Amino acid sequence: MPRAVRWTLIAGGMGAVAGFVVGLVVYPPTPAFAALELGIPSAILGGVAGAIVQSFTRTGRSKP
């Protein structure tokens, strides 16, 4: 699995869990919406971070 995809899944999952917990504490009937509100941006940031890390590791391994 490419690093960008792996980082996207990890960050999105962590954001969704954090959103679910925050949603339960703030307003218990709607934790799923809070999970989406934090999970989707976390997945996007994780994907960007994964793509950046992947681009650095690919350029570091290439030999002229």
C-alpha positions as protocol buffer text, in pm:
chain_id: "A"
residue {
  index: 1
  type: MET
  ca { x: 0 y: 0 z: 0 }
}
residue {
  index: 2
  type: PRO
  ca { x: 146 y: 341 z: -94 }
}
residue {
  index: 3
  type: ARG
  ca { x: 241 y: 572 z: 190 }
}
residue {
  index: 4
  type: ALA
  ca { x: -7 y: 840 z: 86 }
}
residue {
  index: 5
  type: VAL
  ca { x: -297 y: 595 z: 109 }
}
residue {
  index: 6
  type: ARG
  ca { x: -172 y: 455 z: 438 }
}
residue {
  index: 7
  type: TRP
  ca { x: -139 y: 803 z: 593 }
}
residue {
  index: 8
  type: THR
  ca { x: -484 y: 896 z: 462 }
}
residue {
  index: 9
  type: LEU
  ca { x: -645 y: 594 z: 625 }
}
residue {
  index: 10
  type: ILE
  ca { x: -462 y: 637 z: 954 }
}
residue {
  index: 11
  type: ALA
  ca { x: -530 y: 1012 z: 983 }
}
residue {
  index: 12
  type: GLY
  ca { x: -891 y: 975 z: 873 }
}
residue {
  index: 13
  type: GLY
  ca { x: -952 y: 697 z: 1122 }
}
residue {
  index: 14
  type: MET
  ca { x: -795 y: 890 z: 1407 }
}
residue {
  index: 15
  type: GLY
  ca { x: -995 y: 1201 z: 1316 }
}
residue {
  index: 16
  type: ALA
  ca { x: -1318 y: 1002 z: 1298 }
}
residue {
  index: 17
  type: VAL
  ca { x: -1258 y: 847 z: 1640 }
}
residue {
  index: 18
  type: ALA
  ca { x: -1174 y: 1187 z: 1788 }
}
residue {
  index: 19
  type: GLY
  ca { x: -1485 y: 1338 z: 1629 }
}
residue {
  index: 20
  type: PHE
  ca { x: -1701 y: 1057 z: 1761 }
}
residue {
  index: 21
  type: VAL
  ca { x: -1572 y: 1107 z: 2115 }
}
residue {
  index: 22
  type: VAL
  ca { x: -1612 y: 1486 z: 2093 }
}
residue {
  index: 23
  type: GLY
  ca { x: -1962 y: 1440 z: 1952 }
}
residue {
  index: 24
  type: LEU
  ca { x: -2060 y: 1211 z: 2238 }
}
residue {
  index: 25
  type: VAL
  ca { x: -1938 y: 1461 z: 2495 }
}
residue {
  index: 26
  type: VAL
  ca { x: -2086 y: 1775 z: 2335 }
}
residue {
  index: 27
  type: TYR
  ca { x: -2422 y: 1648 z: 2207 }
}
residue {
  index: 28
  type: PRO
  ca { x: -2485 y: 1273 z: 2242 }
}
residue {
  index: 29
  type: PRO
  ca { x: -2754 y: 1229 z: 1971 }
}
residue {
  index: 30
  type: THR
  ca { x: -2521 y: 1334 z: 1685 }
}
residue {
  index: 31
  type: PRO
  ca { x: -2172 y: 1181 z: 1723 }
}
residue {
  index: 32
  type: ALA
  ca { x: -2170 y: 1046 z: 1366 }
}
residue {
  index: 33
  type: PHE
  ca { x: -2184 y: 1397 z: 1220 }
}
residue {
  index: 34
  type: ALA
  ca { x: -1895 y: 1509 z: 1440 }
}
residue {
  index: 35
  type: ALA
  ca { x: -1698 y: 1204 z: 1326 }
}
residue {
  index: 36
  type: LEU
  ca { x: -1748 y: 1311 z: 964 }
}
residue {
  index: 37
  type: GLU
  ca { x: -1666 y: 1674 z: 1040 }
}
residue {
  index: 38
  type: LEU
  ca { x: -1331 y: 1579 z: 1191 }
}
residue {
  index: 39
  type: GLY
  ca { x: -1260 y: 1259 z: 998 }
}
residue {
  index: 40
  type: ILE
  ca { x: -1280 y: 1399 z: 645 }
}
residue {
  index: 41
  type: PRO
  ca { x: -1043 y: 1695 z: 701 }
}
residue {
  index: 42
  type: SER
  ca { x: -805 y: 1465 z: 889 }
}
residue {
  index: 43
  type: ALA
  ca { x: -806 y: 1224 z: 596 }
}
residue {
  index: 44
  type: ILE
  ca { x: -731 y: 1508 z: 355 }
}
residue {
  index: 45
  type: LEU
  ca { x: -441 y: 1633 z: 567 }
}
residue {
  index: 46
  type: GLY
  ca { x: -314 y: 1277 z: 608 }
}
residue {
  index: 47
  type: GLY
  ca { x: -324 y: 1228 z: 232 }
}
residue {
  index: 48
  type: VAL
  ca { x: -128 y: 1547 z: 174 }
}
residue {
  index: 49
  type: ALA
  ca { x: 128 y: 1451 z: 438 }
}
residue {
  index: 50
  type: GLY
  ca { x: 156 y: 1103 z: 292 }
}
residue {
  index: 51
  type: ALA
  ca { x: 207 y: 1240 z: -59 }
}
residue {
  index: 52
  type: ILE
  ca { x: 477 y: 1477 z: 62 }
}
residue {
  index: 53
  type: VAL
  ca { x: 659 y: 1203 z: 252 }
}
residue {
  index: 54
  type: GLN
  ca { x: 629 y: 970 z: -46 }
}
residue {
  index: 55
  type: SER
  ca { x: 770 y: 1229 z: -283 }
}
residue {
  index: 56
  type: PHE
  ca { x: 1070 y: 1287 z: -56 }
}
residue {
  index: 57
  type: THR
  ca { x: 1143 y: 918 z: -17 }
}
residue {
  index: 58
  type: ARG
  ca { x: 1113 y: 854 z: -391 }
}
residue {
  index: 59
  type: THR
  ca { x: 1349 y: 1140 z: -478 }
}
residue {
  index: 60
  type: GLY
  ca { x: 1591 y: 1030 z: -207 }
}
residue {
  index: 61
  type: ARG
  ca { x: 1614 y: 677 z: -348 }
}
residue {
  index: 62
  type: SER
  ca { x: 1667 y: 774 z: -712 }
}
residue {
  index: 63
  type: LYS
  ca { x: 2026 y: 769 z: -833 }
}
residue {
  index: 64
  type: PRO
  ca { x: 2152 y: 992 z: -1115 }
}
